[in-house]
């Protein structure tokens, strides 16, 4: 039997930039996808005890995004983080919070969605 091709889509959730405060990506309609890989690349971290926390948020509509799907491990320095996501809802966005004294993180985040 012939195997059906899987469909994929790559979305840039946050472009590479230095950030010092909380933020979030736009909300994306991901209804036709069932799983994803989230790639976070942190290339710089500074300040006293800097912390970077992410929430993958889902919801039934783009204006109902208050539901936390996944909280990846806290980031405290540079490096690459890969998060496997399943059981996705209709909408998805990524939010982040930066803590510490005088903190700054340079990071980018992309997601590869799969049917």
N, C-alpha and C positions, 0 to 999 in steps of 0.2 A: 504494500500500500504506500501511496505517496503521502509524505508528511506535509501538513499545512504550514505555510510560512507564518512566522510570528511577526506581528507589527510592532515597531518601536517608534518612539518619539523622544527627542532630547530637548529639554527646556532649561534655559539659563535662569535660575531663581535669583541669583545675586552675582553681579559682575565683580571682578577683582577690584577691590577698593579698600582703603583704610577706613575703619569705622570706630567710633568712640561711644556710640549710644545704641539703644534698642532700635529695631526696625523689622520690616517684613517685606516679603516679595508680594507681587500681585497674586491674585487667586486665579488658578487655572482649572478649566473644565477637563477632567481626566476620566470621564465616565466610561469610555470604551476600553480602558486599561485596567488590568487586575493586579499588577505588581510593578515594582520599580526598584531602582538602585539610586540612592542619593550619594553624591560625591561632594565632599567639602574639602577644599584645599586651603589650609591656613599657612600663609607664607611669612607673616611677621606678627609678633606679639610684644607689647611693651607696657610699662607701668609697673606698679607694685602689686603683686599677686593678681594678675589679670585673669579673668574667667570669661568664657564664651559659652553660652547655653543656647541650644536650638530646640524648637518645637516644630514638628510636622503637624500641621493642622488640617483637618478635613471637615466637611460639612455638606448638608443637603443642597445648599445654594451658596453662591459667592458672597452673599451678605450674611450668612450664618456659619462663620468660620471659627466659632469658639470651642470647637471640640479638638482636644489634643489626641492625635493618633499615636505618635511616637516621640519620645524624648531621648535623642542620642546622648552618649556620655559627654560630660562637660569637657571642654577644651581649655588647656592652660598654656599652650605653647604652639609652636609650628608643627605641621605634619598633615597627613592625609587621613580623612575619616570616611569610611564606607558604611552605609546603612542600608540593609535589605528591608523593603517594605512590601507587605501583602495586605489583602483585604481592603483595598482602597475604596473610598467613597466617590461621590460625583465631583467634588471640588477639592483642591489641595493648594496649600501655600506653606511657605517656610517663614517662621519668625525667629528672631534672635534677641538675646539680652547680653549686654556686656557689663561686667562688674570688676571691682578692684579699685585701686587708687591711681587716677590718671591713666586708665587703661586704653589701649588701642590695639585692634586686630585688623590685619589685612587678610581677607579671605574671599573666595568665590565658591558658589554652590551651583551644581547642575544636577538634574535628575534625568535618568533614562527610564521612560515608561515602557512597559511590555504588555502585550495582550496575552 
